[in-house]
Amino acid sequence: MKKSLKWIVMLSIVFFFLIAVILFNFILNKVIIPNKIASMPEPSYPVTEYKAKYSSWNPSIKAIGFIRPNQSVQLTTETAGKITSIRFKSGQLVKKGDILVTLDSSSQQAELDSYTAKLPFQKAEYERYLKLLQTNSVSQASFEQKKSDYFSALADINGVKADINKLTIKAPFDGIVGLNNVALGQYISSGTDIAPLDDINLMELRVTIPQTEMKNVFVGQEVKIKVGAYPDKFFEGKIEAIAPGIQNSTGLVEVQVSIPNPDKKLKNNMYATANIMLPKKNNIIMVPKTAISYNLYGNFVYVVKEDKNKEKRVSQIFVNILSDDGDQVVIDSGIKENDMIVTSGQVSLNNGSKVYEAKKSLSPKTPSSLPDL
């Protein structure tokens, strides 16, 4: 009896203890902690700000391609022969008509000398028979034979001279010779590649653009070109020609751009980005690229405004990006002039977060305008 009573008392104590613990946790979580949190000051997050302003903008159509020389050939020979002279060095500038390589022409020269030596006699015989024919002293057939002998000799001489000319490789235009592929004394066959020759005073860039941009391009239009070798420099060019039709395989339009190259910085096969310049636009809002945040619903920025208590808070504003170029983006909706935009410190923010301006940037410094094209 006493033992049963003891167990009842112990179980009662445990029961009431558990009830007390549960009640305490309920009060703690529903009353004490919320009241404590409510009494805590609202957090304020450091940010850097940028005042949106109107600026001018040079829109462009971007396209890529490879730079080619205005003229480019692979120097070769039409006939086989032994190289007797090489009159250029790799990378040398040459003029049209400069002799670059000669092949052995001794046998052809001997043949030419033989024909040339016989020519005066054949000419004299032709002229003598012409006079005799006028007095009917020789037959027409005899005269025709002498005439044939003379003009055949002339043709033979011209033929050998043409063969000798083929053994002399000359520059077909002004340009720069590439790497030499042959050696002095080497016997080369017909069609052997000797060296490339490029006219790089004027370069060519062919790019393709969408059909929708056809209405925005024209011959003579300004084009600014960038290459990887000179990332801080724009090369000036103009549209030389526009293809009259659309490419079947891509549905794009091919555009040819000519680029003056007086300093010879542009080389054959350089990868290039072309900016086909469109009319300048004014009163465009630009903001640093670091101000743009992204979520499933699109691009947005945080705009800083004062609430009724004069405290700074942010509003999440979705924006439409017109151009993303370098460190700046062009906005065509969502932002007004003089809006204060958060450019760093967005990670901790939500719509309505309280903020204050940090004394120094929380992210890499951004320029105040787009690079000039």
C-alpha positions as CSV (number, residue, x, y, z in Angstrom):
1,M,0.0,0.0,0.0
2,K,2.7,2.4,1.0
3,K,4.8,1.4,-2.0
4,S,1.9,2.1,-4.4
5,L,1.3,5.5,-2.8
6,K,5.0,6.4,-3.2
7,W,4.8,5.6,-7.0
8,I,1.7,7.7,-7.4
9,V,3.4,10.7,-5.7
10,M,6.5,10.3,-7.9
11,L,4.5,10.1,-11.1
12,S,2.5,13.1,-10.1
13,I,5.7,15.1,-9.5
14,V,7.0,14.1,-12.9
15,F,3.7,14.9,-14.6
16,F,3.5,18.4,-13.0
17,F,7.2,19.0,-13.9
18,L,6.6,18.2,-17.5
19,I,3.6,20.4,-17.5
20,A,5.7,23.2,-16.1
21,V,8.4,22.7,-18.7
22,I,5.9,22.7,-21.6
23,L,4.2,25.8,-20.2
24,F,7.6,27.6,-19.7
25,N,8.7,26.8,-23.3
26,F,5.3,28.1,-24.6
27,I,5.6,31.3,-22.7
28,L,9.3,31.6,-23.7
29,N,8.7,31.1,-27.5
30,K,5.3,33.0,-27.7
31,V,5.8,35.8,-25.4
32,I,9.3,36.4,-24.0
33,I,11.4,35.8,-27.2
34,P,9.0,37.8,-29.5
35,N,8.9,40.6,-27.0
36,K,12.7,40.6,-26.8
37,I,13.1,40.6,-30.6
38,A,10.4,43.3,-30.9
39,S,12.3,45.4,-28.4
40,M,15.6,45.0,-30.4
41,P,16.5,47.8,-32.8
42,E,15.9,47.0,-36.6
43,P,19.2,46.1,-38.3
44,S,20.6,48.6,-40.8
45,Y,22.9,47.4,-43.6
46,P,25.8,49.3,-45.1
47,V,25.6,50.0,-48.8
48,T,27.2,52.2,-51.4
49,E,25.0,54.4,-53.5
50,Y,25.1,55.9,-57.0
51,K,22.9,58.7,-58.3
52,A,21.3,57.8,-61.6
53,K,21.8,60.5,-64.3
54,Y,21.1,61.1,-67.9
55,S,23.9,60.6,-70.3
56,S,24.6,60.1,-74.0
57,W,25.1,56.7,-75.5
58,N,26.4,55.4,-78.7
59,P,24.5,52.2,-79.6
60,S,26.0,49.8,-81.9
61,I,25.5,46.4,-83.6
62,K,28.1,44.0,-82.4
63,A,29.5,41.3,-84.7
64,I,32.6,39.1,-84.8
65,G,34.9,37.9,-87.5
66,F,38.5,37.4,-88.7
67,I,40.6,40.1,-90.3
68,R,41.9,39.5,-93.7
69,P,44.3,41.5,-95.9
70,N,42.9,43.5,-98.8
71,Q,44.9,41.3,-101.1
72,S,46.6,38.0,-100.2
73,V,48.4,35.4,-102.4
74,Q,50.6,32.4,-101.9
75,L,53.7,33.0,-104.1
76,T,54.4,29.9,-106.2
77,T,56.2,29.0,-109.4
78,E,54.5,27.8,-112.7
79,T,57.5,25.7,-113.7
80,A,60.0,23.4,-112.0
81,G,63.6,24.5,-111.5
82,K,66.6,25.1,-109.2
83,I,66.5,28.3,-107.1
84,T,69.4,30.5,-108.1
85,S,68.6,33.6,-105.9
86,I,66.3,34.6,-103.1
87,R,65.9,38.4,-102.9
88,F,63.7,38.8,-99.9
89,K,63.6,38.2,-96.2
90,S,60.7,36.9,-94.2
91,G,58.6,39.8,-93.0
92,Q,60.0,42.2,-95.6
93,L,58.0,45.0,-97.2
94,V,58.1,44.8,-101.0
95,K,56.9,46.8,-103.9
96,K,54.9,45.6,-107.0
97,G,57.3,44.2,-109.6
98,D,60.2,43.5,-107.1
99,I,62.0,40.3,-108.0
100,L,61.7,37.9,-105.1
101,V,63.0,34.5,-106.4
102,T,64.8,33.4,-109.6
103,L,65.1,29.8,-110.9
104,D,67.9,28.5,-113.1
105,S,67.3,29.7,-116.7
106,S,70.6,28.7,-118.3
107,S,69.1,26.2,-120.7
108,Q,66.3,28.5,-121.7
109,Q,68.8,31.4,-122.1
110,A,71.0,29.2,-124.4
111,E,67.9,28.4,-126.5
112,L,67.1,32.1,-126.7
113,D,70.6,32.9,-127.8
114,S,70.4,30.3,-130.6
115,Y,67.1,31.7,-131.9
116,T,68.3,35.3,-131.6
117,A,71.4,34.5,-133.6
118,K,69.4,33.0,-136.5
119,L,66.9,35.8,-136.6
120,P,68.9,38.4,-138.6
121,F,69.4,35.9,-141.4
122,Q,65.8,34.8,-141.5
123,K,64.7,38.4,-141.5
124,A,67.0,39.3,-144.3
125,E,65.8,36.3,-146.4
126,Y,62.2,37.3,-145.8
127,E,62.8,40.9,-146.9
128,R,64.8,39.7,-150.0
129,Y,62.2,37.3,-151.1
130,L,59.6,40.0,-150.6
131,K,61.4,42.2,-153.1
132,L,61.9,39.3,-155.5
133,L,58.2,38.5,-155.4
134,Q,57.4,42.0,-156.5
135,T,59.3,41.5,-159.7
136,N,58.0,37.9,-160.1
137,S,61.5,36.6,-159.7
138,V,60.4,33.9,-157.1
139,S,57.3,31.9,-156.7
140,Q,54.6,32.7,-154.1
141,A,55.2,29.4,-152.4
142,S,58.9,30.2,-151.9
143,F,58.1,33.6,-150.5
144,E,55.5,32.1,-148.1
145,Q,58.1,29.6,-146.8
146,K,60.6,32.4,-146.0
147,K,57.9,34.4,-144.4
148,S,56.9,31.4,-142.3
149,D,60.5,30.8,-141.2
150,Y,60.9,34.4,-140.1
151,F,57.7,34.7,-138.1
152,S,58.2,31.2,-136.6
153,A,61.6,32.4,-135.3
154,L,59.9,35.5,-133.8
155,A,57.4,33.2,-132.1
156,D,60.1,30.9,-130.8
157,I,62.0,33.8,-129.3
158,N,58.8,35.2,-127.6
159,G,58.0,31.7,-126.3
160,V,61.4,31.3,-124.7
161,K,61.3,34.7,-123.2
162,A,57.9,33.8,-121.7
163,D,59.5,30.7,-120.2
164,I,62.3,32.7,-118.8
165,N,59.9,35.2,-117.2
166,K,58.1,32.3,-115.5
167,L,61.4,31.5,-113.8
168,T,61.4,34.9,-112.2
169,I,58.9,35.3,-109.4
170,K,57.9,39.0,-108.8
171,A,55.7,40.7,-106.3
172,P,52.2,41.2,-107.9
173,F,51.4,44.1,-105.6
174,D,52.8,46.1,-102.7
175,G,52.8,44.1,-99.5
176,I,54.7,42.2,-96.8
177,V,56.2,38.8,-97.4
178,G,55.5,36.1,-94.9
179,L,57.8,33.2,-93.8
180,N,60.1,31.8,-96.5
181,N,59.5,28.1,-97.3
182,V,62.4,27.5,-99.7
183,A,66.2,27.6,-99.8
184,L,68.9,28.7,-102.2
185,G,69.9,25.8,-104.5
186,Q,66.7,23.9,-103.8
187,Y,65.0,22.2,-106.7
188,I,61.3,23.0,-106.6
189,S,58.4,21.6,-108.6
190,S,55.6,23.5,-110.2
191,G,53.1,24.9,-107.7
192,T,55.5,24.8,-104.7
193,D,54.6,27.4,-102.0
194,I,57.4,29.9,-101.7
195,A,55.9,32.4,-99.2
196,P,52.7,34.3,-98.6
197,L,52.4,37.9,-99.7
198,D,49.8,40.2,-98.0
199,D,48.8,43.7,-98.7
200,I,48.1,44.9,-95.2
201,N,47.8,48.7,-95.9
202,L,44.1,48.1,-96.1
203,M,42.5,45.2,-94.1
204,E,39.1,43.6,-94.6
205,L,36.7,42.2,-92.0
206,R,33.6,40.2,-92.9
207,V,30.9,39.8,-90.3
208,T,27.3,38.7,-90.2
209,I,24.3,40.5,-88.7
210,P,20.7,39.5,-88.1
211,Q,18.2,40.3,-90.9
212,T,16.4,42.6,-88.4
213,E,19.4,44.9,-88.5
214,M,19.5,45.3,-92.3
215,K,17.5,48.6,-92.1
216,N,20.1,50.1,-89.8
217,V,23.3,49.5,-91.9
218,F,24.5,51.2,-95.1
219,V,27.6,51.5,-97.2
220,G,30.1,54.0,-95.7
221,Q,28.8,53.5,-92.2
222,E,31.3,54.0,-89.4
223,V,32.6,50.8,-87.7
224,K,34.9,50.6,-84.7
225,I,36.9,47.4,-84.4
226,K,38.7,45.8,-81.4
227,V,41.2,43.0,-81.4
228,G,42.7,41.0,-78.5
229,A,46.2,42.2,-79.2
230,Y,45.2,45.8,-78.5
231,P,42.4,45.7,-75.9
232,D,42.5,49.4,-75.2
233,K,42.4,50.6,-78.8
234,F,39.6,51.0,-81.3
235,F,40.5,50.7,-85.0
236,E,38.4,52.8,-87.4
237,G,36.7,51.3,-90.4
238,K,33.7,51.7,-92.7
239,I,31.2,49.3,-94.3
240,E,32.5,48.6,-97.8
241,A,29.8,46.3,-99.1
242,I,26.6,44.6,-97.9
243,A,25.6,41.2,-99.4
244,P,22.5,41.5,-101.6
245,G,21.0,38.3,-100.2
246,I,20.6,36.2,-97.0
247,Q,22.8,33.3,-96.2
248,N,20.8,30.1,-96.6
249,S,22.6,28.2,-93.9
250,T,22.3,30.9,-91.1
251,G,19.7,33.4,-92.2
252,L,22.2,36.2,-91.6
253,V,23.4,39.0,-93.7
254,E,27.2,39.3,-94.6
255,V,28.8,42.7,-94.3
256,Q,32.3,43.6,-95.5
257,V,34.2,46.3,-93.5
258,S,37.4,47.9,-94.8
259,I,40.0,49.1,-92.2
260,P,42.9,51.4,-93.0
261,N,46.1,49.9,-91.4
262,P,48.9,52.5,-91.8
263,D,50.8,51.4,-88.7
264,K,50.6,47.7,-89.8
265,K,49.2,46.6,-86.3
266,L,46.4,44.5,-87.8
267,K,47.5,41.1,-89.0
268,N,46.0,38.4,-91.2
269,N,43.5,36.1,-89.3
270,M,43.2,38.3,-86.2
271,Y,39.9,37.6,-84.3
272,A,38.0,40.9,-84.1
273,T,34.8,42.4,-82.7
274,A,33.1,45.0,-84.8
275,N,30.8,47.7,-83.5
276,I,28.7,49.1,-86.3
277,M,27.9,52.5,-85.0
278,L,24.2,53.7,-84.8
279,P,23.0,57.2,-84.2
280,K,23.8,58.7,-80.8
281,K,21.1,58.7,-78.2
282,N,20.7,61.3,-75.4
283,N,18.9,61.3,-72.1
284,I,19.8,57.7,-71.4
285,I,20.0,56.3,-67.9
286,M,23.2,54.4,-67.2
287,V,24.2,52.6,-63.9
288,P,27.2,50.6,-62.8
289,K,26.9,46.9,-63.7
290,T,27.4,46.1,-60.0
291,A,24.0,47.6,-59.2
292,I,22.2,44.9,-61.2
293,S,20.9,41.9,-59.2
294,Y,19.1,38.9,-60.7
295,N,16.3,36.5,-59.6
296,L,13.8,34.2,-61.3
297,Y,11.6,37.2,-62.2
298,G,14.3,39.2,-64.0
299,N,16.9,42.0,-63.4
300,F,16.4,44.4,-60.6
301,V,18.1,47.2,-58.6
302,Y,17.6,48.5,-55.1
303,V,16.6,52.1,-55.0
304,V,17.2,54.0,-51.8
305,K,14.5,56.3,-50.5
306,E,13.7,57.9,-47.1
307,D,10.6,56.7,-45.3
308,K,8.3,58.9,-43.2
309,N,10.7,58.7,-40.3
310,K,13.6,60.0,-42.5
311,E,15.2,56.6,-42.4
312,K,16.8,55.2,-45.6
313,R,15.1,52.0,-47.0
314,V,15.4,50.2,-50.2
315,S,12.8,49.3,-52.8
316,Q,13.3,46.4,-55.2
317,I,12.7,47.8,-58.8
318,F,12.7,45.6,-61.8
319,V,14.5,47.1,-64.8
320,N,14.9,46.5,-68.5
321,I,18.5,46.4,-69.7
322,L,19.0,47.9,-73.1
323,S,22.8,47.3,-73.3
324,D,25.4,45.6,-71.2
325,D,28.8,47.0,-72.2
326,G,31.8,47.0,-70.0
327,D,31.3,48.2,-66.4
328,Q,28.1,50.1,-67.2
329,V,24.6,49.1,-68.3
330,V,22.0,51.1,-70.1
331,I,18.5,51.1,-68.6
332,D,15.5,52.0,-70.6
333,S,12.8,51.6,-68.0
334,G,12.3,51.4,-64.2
335,I,14.9,54.1,-63.1
336,K,14.5,57.8,-63.2
337,E,17.2,60.6,-63.1
338,N,18.5,61.3,-59.5
339,D,17.3,57.9,-58.1
340,M,19.9,56.6,-55.6
341,I,20.9,53.1,-56.6
342,V,22.6,50.6,-54.4
343,T,25.9,49.5,-56.1
344,S,27.3,47.2,-53.4
345,G,26.1,45.4,-50.2
346,Q,23.0,43.9,-51.9
347,V,23.5,40.4,-50.5
348,S,21.9,41.1,-47.2
349,L,19.0,43.2,-48.5
350,N,15.4,42.5,-49.0
351,N,12.6,44.8,-50.2
352,G,12.2,47.4,-47.4
353,S,15.5,46.8,-45.7
354,K,16.9,49.7,-43.7
355,V,20.3,50.9,-45.0
356,Y,23.0,53.4,-44.4
357,E,25.7,54.6,-46.8
358,A,29.1,53.1,-46.1
359,K,32.1,55.4,-46.0
360,K,33.9,53.4,-48.7
361,S,32.9,51.1,-51.5
362,L,32.0,47.5,-50.7
363,S,32.8,46.4,-54.2
364,P,35.3,47.3,-57.0
365,K,35.1,50.9,-58.2
366,T,33.1,51.4,-61.4
367,P,33.4,54.3,-63.9
368,S,30.7,56.9,-64.3
369,S,30.1,56.4,-68.0
370,L,30.3,53.8,-70.8
371,P,33.6,53.7,-72.7
372,D,33.6,55.9,-75.8
373,L,33.3,53.9,-78.9
